[in-house]
Amino acid sequence: MAGSSGFDPELVISHKFPETTFTYNERDVALYALGIGACVRDALDEKELKYVYHMDGQPFIQVLPTFAALFTAGATGNIQDLPGLQFDPRLLLHGQQYIEIYKPLPTSGCIQNKVTVSGLHDKGKATVLELDTVSYEKESGEPLCMNRATIYLRGAGGFSNPSAPYTCSKYPANQISPFKIPQSQPFAIYEDCTQESQALVYRLSGDYNPLHSDPEIAGIAGFSRPILHGLCTLGFAVRAIIKCICNGEPTKVKSIMGRFLLHVYPGETLITEMWLDGTRVLYQTKVKERNRAVLSGYVVLHHLTSLL
């Protein structure tokens, strides 16, 4: 797309996606929890058993807030249909995920999704596309949550004047706050080992990209073996924060910000470090075996002082 004079970014920004629905039940909630490691280390852990089992029946199990990311499955439509936006899908990178939770997620439901392009930025060698998905309970019409996926389209930049590159964001500038991982000792550290089959379990929640299951596809992409889904790693990190900072209460989470830094191989050990910053919990997740940061961000809580 570089140097394309026929590309009109305003047509992308104003593009209307068709609304989609997402239906799920208690089995999907439990399967997702297992996919992000709940109860894998300790099946008797009372802070996590509630995500997969309840003595009064499955309709009473609790839902992890990162389950909201599943609502976007298929909701973004086909971004290749965006007018004039030409890119190689093999070079697409999921850079960030931002989630706002408006009310506790029900254990089952039918969700209506409305998707908009919330941002478009020319980075020269890449285009950054931001997609907002607002999810509503179909029956009541009440909003449940919002997801913002930041997608890097490598090789698709250079469509505007290099001296004044095109950039447009349709959301409040202060909605996502800047963050920096502290150099001080973390307030809490949680270590969790992913399973060799982790990606194969997580994919059953709806992301069937063969990069996470097919060794040949992973090799073509430059990896020695299939890698873990970025949203799975995010689920591990937020689950650690809920367990260590929120005393196991998932409803304390107000919003989530995650920046994907590096891939994770199933079977590697994840170490999530946490720092308190007002009602924010800053976090960084590292792979123990390679001593590399793979994810960073923050989680905003409704309250903090009463949790510790």
Long-range contacts (C-beta under 8 A, 24 or more apart in sequence): 1-84, 1-85, 1-86, 1-87, 1-127, 1-156, 1-157, 1-158, 1-159, 2-155, 2-156, 2-157, 2-158, 2-159, 3-158, 3-159, 4-84, 4-86, 4-159, 6-84, 7-84, 7-85, 7-159, 8-83, 8-84, 9-120, 9-122, 9-159, 9-160, 9-166, 9-168, 11-83, 11-84, 12-82, 12-83, 12-84, 12-85, 12-117, 12-120, 12-129, 13-117, 13-120, 13-168, 13-170, 14-117, 15-82, 15-83, 15-117, 17-75, 17-76, 17-77, 17-114, 17-115, 17-116, 18-77, 19-112, 19-113, 19-114, 19-115, 20-74, 20-75, 20-77, 20-112, 20-113, 20-115, 21-110, 21-111, 21-112, 21-113, 21-138, 22-70, 22-71, 22-73, 22-74, 22-75, 22-110, 22-111, 22-113, 22-135, 23-109, 23-110, 23-111, 24-70, 24-108, 24-109, 24-111, 25-107, 25-108, 26-58, 26-59, 26-61, 26-107, 26-108, 27-58, 28-70, 28-108, 28-205, 29-61, 29-63, 29-67, 29-107, 29-108, 30-58, 30-61, 31-201, 31-204, 31-205, 32-64, 32-67, 32-70, 32-202, 32-205, 32-235, 33-64, 34-201, 35-198, 35-201, 35-202, 35-204, 35-205, 35-232, 35-235, 36-64, 36-66, 36-202, 36-232, 36-235, 36-236, 36-239, 37-192, 37-194, 37-195, 37-198, 37-235, 37-236, 37-239, 38-64, 38-239, 40-195, 41-192, 41-193, 46-248, 47-243, 47-247, 47-248, 48-239, 48-243, 48-248, 50-248, 58-107, 59-107, 59-108, 60-107, 61-107, 62-107, 62-250, 63-104, 63-105, 63-106, 63-107, 63-250, 64-235, 64-238, 64-239, 64-242, 64-250, 65-99, 65-101, 65-105, 65-238, 65-242, 65-250, 65-253, 65-256, 66-99, 66-231, 66-234, 66-235, 66-238, 66-239, 66-256, 67-105, 68-99, 68-101, 68-105, 68-135, 68-144, 68-145, 68-147, 69-97, 69-99, 69-147, 69-231, 69-234, 69-235, 70-205, 70-206, 71-111, 71-113, 71-133, 71-135, 71-144, 71-145, 71-147, 72-113, 72-115, 72-131, 72-133, 72-147, 72-149, 73-206, 73-207, 75-113, 75-115, 75-133, 75-135, 76-115, 76-131, 76-133, 76-149, 77-115, 79-129, 79-131, 79-151, 82-117, 82-129, 85-127, 85-129, 85-153, 85-156, 86-156, 87-127, 87-153, 87-154, 87-155, 87-156, 88-154, 88-155, 88-156, 90-221, 91-153, 91-154, 91-155, 91-156, 92-151, 92-152, 92-153, 92-154, 93-151, 93-152, 93-154, 93-260, 94-149, 94-150, 94-151, 94-152, 94-230, 94-231, 94-260, 95-128, 95-150, 95-151, 95-152, 95-259, 95-260, 96-148, 96-149, 96-150, 96-257, 96-258, 96-259, 96-260, 97-147, 97-148, 97-149, 97-150, 97-230, 97-231, 97-234, 97-256, 97-257, 97-258, 97-260, 98-147, 98-148, 98-150, 98-176, 98-255, 98-256, 98-257, 98-258, 99-145, 99-146, 99-147, 99-148, 99-255, 99-256, 100-145, 100-146, 100-254, 100-255, 101-144, 101-145, 101-253, 101-254, 101-255, 101-256, 102-142, 102-143, 102-144, 102-145, 102-146, 103-142, 103-143, 103-144, 104-250, 104-251, 105-144, 105-145, 106-137, 109-137, 109-138, 110-137, 110-138, 110-139, 111-135, 111-136, 111-137, 111-138, 111-144, 112-136, 112-137, 112-138, 112-141, 116-170, 117-170, 118-148, 118-169, 118-170, 118-171, 119-150, 119-168, 119-169, 119-170, 119-171, 120-166, 120-167, 120-168, 121-165, 121-166, 121-167, 121-168, 121-169, 122-157, 122-158, 122-159, 122-160, 122-165, 122-166, 122-167, 123-157, 123-165, 124-157, 124-158, 124-162, 124-165, 125-154, 125-155, 125-157, 125-158, 126-152, 126-153, 126-154, 126-155, 126-156, 126-157, 127-152, 127-153, 127-156, 127-157, 127-159, 128-152, 128-153, 129-153, 130-169, 132-171, 148-176, 176-257, 177-280, 177-298, 179-257, 179-277, 179-280, 179-282, 179-296, 179-297, 179-298, 180-282, 181-275, 181-282, 181-284, 181-296, 182-275, 182-282, 184-275, 186-273, 186-274, 186-275, 187-245, 187-274, 187-275, 187-276, 188-244, 188-245, 188-273, 188-274, 189-271, 189-272, 189-273, 189-274, 190-240, 190-243, 190-244, 190-271, 190-272, 190-274, 191-269, 191-270, 191-271, 191-272, 191-288, 192-236, 192-240, 192-269, 192-270, 192-271, 192-272, 193-267, 193-268, 193-269, 193-270, 194-228, 194-236, 194-264, 194-266, 194-267, 194-268, 194-269, 194-270, 195-266, 195-267, 196-266, 196-267, 197-266, 198-228, 198-232, 198-266, 198-267, 199-226, 199-227, 199-228, 199-229, 199-232, 199-266, 200-266, 202-228, 202-229, 202-232, 203-229, 207-231, 223-263, 223-265, 224-265, 225-265, 226-266, 227-263, 227-264, 227-265, 227-266, 228-263, 228-264, 228-265, 228-266, 230-258, 230-260, 230-295, 233-260, 233-264, 233-270, 233-285, 233-294, 233-295, 234-258, 234-260, 234-295, 234-297, 236-270, 236-272, 236-285, 237-270, 237-272, 237-283, 237-285, 237-295, 237-297, 238-299, 240-272, 240-274, 240-283, 241-272, 241-274, 241-281, 241-283, 241-299, 244-274, 245-274, 245-276, 245-281, 245-301, 245-304, 245-307, 245-308, 246-301, 246-307, 247-307, 249-307, 251-302, 252-301, 252-302, 252-303, 252-307, 253-299, 253-300, 253-301, 253-302, 254-279, 254-300, 254-301, 254-302, 255-299, 255-300, 256-297, 256-298, 256-299, 256-300, 257-297, 257-298, 257-299, 258-295, 258-296, 258-297, 259-295, 259-296, 259-297, 260-294, 260-295, 261-293, 261-294, 261-295, 261-296, 262-287, 262-292, 262-293, 262-294, 263-294, 264-294, 270-294, 276-304, 278-304, 279-303, 279-304
